[in-house]
Amino acid sequence: MKDFSTKQTFVGISLGNQSSNDTGVAILDKNLKIVTLDKLYTVDDITFFLENLYGKEDALIVISMTDNATMLSHKWKVYSKRYALVQTTGNIKNVENWQERFSPRGAEYFSTLKEKGYDVFRYEISDIKMKLRLGGMFKNRSPYDCKFLQNVLRTEYNMTELPSNMLPVSQIEAILGAIMAHKISESNKAEVLYNYKGLDVLTLA
């Protein structure tokens, strides 16, 4: 694993699976103080943000995996099992890759950043919540879950600059990604879960 101990800033991006869903962005410094907290929408917005990110040579950038918006619902898949597997019939075509679990949104651009020498990785939000012992208490992305996470960030991680009103869930998840990057820098340890379109998906060791 590359030495990340010299990194100065930690960027978490909670990627929306389509432009109508906001993408949360959080930048933390070495003291876990929030430098930037924002929302983006289109891939062009994300590209512009990263291209103009000051000091990205000294940043550890992590981008969440996001579900494929064109994938059919879980309920449909359960009902389909009594008839035939999708993979064994030619009647149901894999149009627009709806069978894929993850969305390839922005993956090509993220790979170009890696090719330029920047430290860019992916992460799974559910995995990081589990590793930080923040998952399973409330329904995922529910108001109770968001409020709980925001209170933990304020108390356990001393992020007193967080507003009293509830943040968008994408920004909270982006902060969790940035915290993961910070912990990887401190311990200089990480595990690779798998590789997705040229980028390693990391988790805490």
N, C-alpha and C positions, 0 to 999 in steps of 0.2 A: 504494500500500500504506500502511495506517495506521502511525503511528509506535508501535513496540513497545519502544523503547529505555528507557522509564521503568518497564517491568514489573519487579516485585520477586520474584515467585514463578512457577514453571513447573510446570504440572500435566500429567502424561502418564497416560492411561487406556487400557490394552490391553483392549478390550471382548471379553468372551466371547460366542460366538454363541448361547448358551442358558444358562439359570440353573444348570444342572448343571456348567457350565464356569466356572471362576473368572475374574473380571475383576481385572486388576492395576492398582494405583494407585500413582503415585510423584509426590512433590512435591519439587522442588529449589529452592534459593535462588540468588541471583546468583553465588555462589561454587561452584556445583555441589555443594553439600552437601545430603545427603538430610534433608529435614524430616519426610516421612511416607512409609512403605512399607507397603502393606496389600493385602488381597484382599477383593473384594465378590462377590456372586452375583446377586441379583435386580435388576431395574430399580428397584424401590423402594429397595434399598440404595444404588444409584448416585445416585438422586434425593436421598435423605436426605443423602448425603455432599456433593453439590454445593450443595444448599440451605444447608447449615450450614458450608460452606467459608469460613473467616475470610479476609478480604482478597481475595475473588475479583475485586473491582474492579481490583486491581493485579496480577492473575494472567493469564497466557496459558495457556489450556486447550486441549489437543489430545487427540482421541479417535480411536482406531484404527478403520479400516474392518475389518469382520469378515465372513467367508464365511457365506453362507446355509446353515444346517444342513439345510434341506429339499431342497437341490439334489442331484440324482442324481450318483453318482460319475463320475469321469472315464472309468473303464473302460466303463461303460454307454454313455456318449456316443460313444466310439470305435466300439463294436459297432453302435450305432444308425445310423451313417453308411451302412452297406451296405444299409439298408432305406429309410428316409425321414427327412427333416429334421423335427424336432419341430414347427417353425413351419408346415409345409406340410400337416400332417395334422390332422384333427379328432378322431382316435381317442385322442390323448393330451392330456388337459386340463391346463391350467396351474393346478393346485390348490395353494393356499397359496403361490403365487409361487415354486415350486421352480425355475423357469427363471432366476430372478434370481441374479446372481453374489454380490451383497452382501446382508447381512441389514439390514432396516430397524429392528432392535431399538434402542429408545431414541431414535430419530431425531426423533420428534415433541417429546420433552422437550428435546433438545439445541437444537432450533430455537427453543423458547420462551426458552431462556437467551440466545440471540443477540438475540432481539427485546427482551429486557430491557436490552441494551446491553453484555453481557459479551463478551469476546473468546474465542469458542469456534470451533475448527476441527477438521477431520478429518485423518488422515494414514494412509499405507500403510506397514506395518511393513517389508515387503520392499524398498520404495523407500528408506526411511531407512537400512536396513542397507547398501544399495548405496552411498548417498551418503556414509555414514560409513566405507565400505570395510571392512565387517564381515561381508559376505555371501559365500556361495558356497564357503566353506572346508569346512564340514561340512553334513550333511543338516539341513535346517531343523527346529528344535525337538527335535533329538536331544539326548541327554545331553552329547555332545561339543560341540555347538553352544552349549548353555547354559553349560557350564563355560568355554568359550572367551570368550563374551561377558562373563561375570562377571569373568574375569581381566583382560580389556581395560578394563572399567569401573574396576577397582581400580588398575591400573597407569597406563593412558593418561589417565584422567580423575581420578585421585587420590581415588577413593572408598574410602578405607581403612576406612570404617565398615561396609562390606558384610561380612556374616558369612562364615566360612570354608566352611560347608556350602552346598550348592547351593540357590539361590533358585528359586522357581517360575518357569517361563518367562514367565508373564503379567506378573510384576513386573519381569523384565529388559526385556521389550518396552515396559512403561510407562516405565521409566527412559530408554530410547532415545527415546521420544516427548518426554519432558521435556527431554532434551538437545537435540533438534531445536528445541523452542520457545526454549530458551536461546540457541542459535546464531542463530535468527531475530531475537531481541531484540538481540543484539550487533551483527549486521551490518545490521539493519533491512531485510533483503531476503528475499523468499520468492517462489516461483512457485506459481501455482494450476494443479494438474493437471486438475481438473474440479470441478463442483459436484454434491453429492449431497444431495438432499432439503433444499435451502436452505443448506447449509454448504459452504464451500470446502474442498477437499482440498489441503493445502499440501505442498510439498517445499522442500528447501534450494536456494537460487538458486546 
